[in-house]
Amino acid sequence: MSRTVLAFRHLAFEDLGLLEPLLRERGYSRFDTRDAGVDVLDDAAVDAADLLVVLGGPIGAEDEALYPFLTDELRAIERRLASGRPLLGICLGAQLMARALGARVKPMPHRRKEIGFAPLALTEAGQASPLAALPAGLPVLHWHGDQFDLPAGLPSLASTPMCPHQAFMAGPKALALQFHLEADPRRIEQWLVGHAGELAQAGVDLTELRRDAALHGPALAAGLAAVLDAWQV
């Protein structure tokens, strides 16, 4: 029986990336991408999808006054969380999951941005989560200026020195990741061009980003595969 992945996308290049081929290998054969602000985000097909993935983007999770489509996204996420069916939130998607569970999303301290490759420190809860399948010390891609508070009763799974809450789970089938395991390092130039203004403002070294993407790419793809196997969705 074919299984469907439905993704909410906010930028063309911030797509499923490494996720799509790995999900195909794990039995998902139909993929439906909905572009936020253009496509319908709150219909029966969203609820029927076997896996909902809410991807990243450069807007704020609490900015529905500026981006009204966020209201529809939040409704869809709330229903998915209530159903207990598989849900993956990445960066903005994780922040929207936190909001749907009653938590706040706010700028990083001093409005700093966490952009670049750096390892995670798993908490005790993280060691018992699918993230434990990541190779110890593997640098993952961080790219955010906001951070989520933890929803009530849910433990943090991982942290970095800049950001205390990098992941949480709301039940066994709902995984929220502040960082980007899905980003294909072979396509890093799309991210560098698409976020050129943000990178310049933050003073990020593009040469270092390119180098780290090439250096850690193969291990990141293998790490994502291991996390998917441990998550078992």
Salt bridges, closest charged atoms under 4 A:
GLU14 OE2 - HIS195 NE2 2.82
ASP15 OD2 - ARG187 NH2 2.90
GLU20 OE2 - ARG24 NH2 2.90
GLU25 OE1 - ARG26 NH1 3.42
ASP32 OD2 - ARG34 NE 3.07
ASP35 OD1 - ARG9 NE 2.69
ASP42 OD2 - ARG75 NE 3.02
ASP42 OD1 - ARG79 NH2 2.60
ASP43 OD2 - ARG34 NH1 3.21
ASP47 OD1 - ARG79 NH2 3.03
ASP50 OD1 - ARG85 NH2 3.75
GLU62 OE2 - ARG104 NE 3.01
GLU64 OE1 - ARG99 NH1 2.73
ASP72 OD1 - ARG75 NH2 2.24
GLU73 OE2 - HIS10 NE2 2.78
GLU114 OE1 - HIS142 ND1 3.90
GLU114 OE1 - HIS144 NE2 2.58
ASP149 OD1 - LYS106 NZ 3.09
GLU182 OE2 - HIS180 ND1 2.84
ASP184 OD2 - ARG186 NH2 2.94
GLU189 OE2 - ARG210 NE 2.44
GLU198 OE2 - LYS113 NZ 3.29
GLU198 OE1 - HIS195 ND1 3.59
ASP212 OD1 - ARG211 NH2 3.11
ASP229 OD1 - ARG26 NE 2.83
